[in-house]
């Protein structure tokens, strides 16, 4: 009798596990995912989905690295361009703190003129705007 009770308990636990797994499985459509990933239907798609997702993760990391490199280059180019193009006495300051970065333009008298391009997400674009503002302000 104890063996029957043990087997019944094991069966019930397995049923709960199966019900839980089926509920999770019902939350996604592997066929739709396969179509989105360009995997032809009719194959054993789960390993193909897994492989394609891994490939996409690698591509994403490579893209992020390239983007970071391009962003660094843009910022460096903007700083060099500002150093060449700012009118005499004008200064661009880049202030960075946790969670924020700001570009501030100063006149030859040391007066803060503006923090240009606050809506621009890239510091390189803000630096270019500051140089344009300085040229306009310094123009006779």
N, C-alpha and C positions, 0 to 999 in steps of 0.2 A: 504494500500500500504506500509506503514511504517513497518508493521508486516512482509510482504513478504521480504522486504529488510533486515530486521533483521535476519530472518530465512535463507536467502541466505548467509548472512555474516557468520552466525554460521556454516552453512553447509561447506562453503569454508574453514573456520578455522579448522573444524574437518577433512576435506580432507587433508589439509596441515599437520596436526598432524599425520594422518594415513600414509601419504606418507613418512614422516620423520621416523616414527616407523618402517615401512616396510623396509626402507633403512637400518636402524640399524639392524633389524632382518636378513636381507639378508647377513650380514657380518659374520655370524657364522653358523655352522651346529650343532644344538643340538644333532642330532643323532650320529654324529662323537664324540662329547664330551661325550655323554653317553657311547658309546663303549669304549672310552679311560678310562673312570672311572669304567668300568666293570658293568655297569647298563644294565640289559637285555632290549632289545628293545621290544616294545609292551605294555609298561607301560606308565603312565603319567610321562614322564621322567624329566620334568622341576623341579618339587619339589624334585625328587630324585637327580638330579644334584646339586641343591642347598644344600641339606642335605650332600651329599658326599663332596662337596667343603668345607663346614663348618667343617666336620670331618677331612679333610686333613689339614686345617688351624690349628686345635687344635694339630694334630700330628706333624706338622711342628714346632709349638712353643715348644712342649715337646722335640722334637729332638734338637732344638737350645739350650734349657736349659741343656740337657744332654751333648751336645757337649761343651758348655761353662764350665761345671763342669769338663769334661775330660781334656779340654785344661788347666784349672787352675791346675789340678792334675799333668799333664805332666810337666808344668813349674816348679811347686814346687818340683817334683821329680828330674828334671834336675838340679835345683839349689842345692838340697841336695847332689846329686851325684857328682856335681862339687866340693862342699865343702869337700867331702871325697877323691876325686881322683886327684885333682890338685897337681902337684909337689910343694914342699916347695917354698915359695916366689912368685909363679905365682898367677895372679889375673885375674878374669873375671869380667868385668863391663857390666852392662846392662843400656843403656841410652835410655830414652823414651822421645819423644816430640810429639806434635800433628801430627798425621798422620804417625809416624814412630817409630820404635824401633830398636836398634842396640846392638849387642854383640861385645865387644872389649876385646882382650887378651893382658895382660901386662906381661912383663918379670919380674924377681925378681929385676932388676935395675929400674923398673918403665917405661920402654920403651914400647910403643905400638907396638906389634908384628903384629897384623892383626885384621881385622874385619871379622871373619870367617863366611862362609856360607851365604853370602849376597843373594844368590839365593834361600836359604831355607826359606820357608814362616813362619815356626814356630820358635819362640825364643828358645824353648826347644831343637830343633835340632841344632840350632846355638851354644847353650851352650855346647852341647855334642861335636860338632866339635872343639870348642875352647879347651876343655879339651884334646882331642886327639892331637891337635897341640902342646899344652904345654908339653904333655908327650914326643912327638917326639923331640921337641926342647931341653928338659931337659935331654934326654937320652945321656949317655956318648958315 
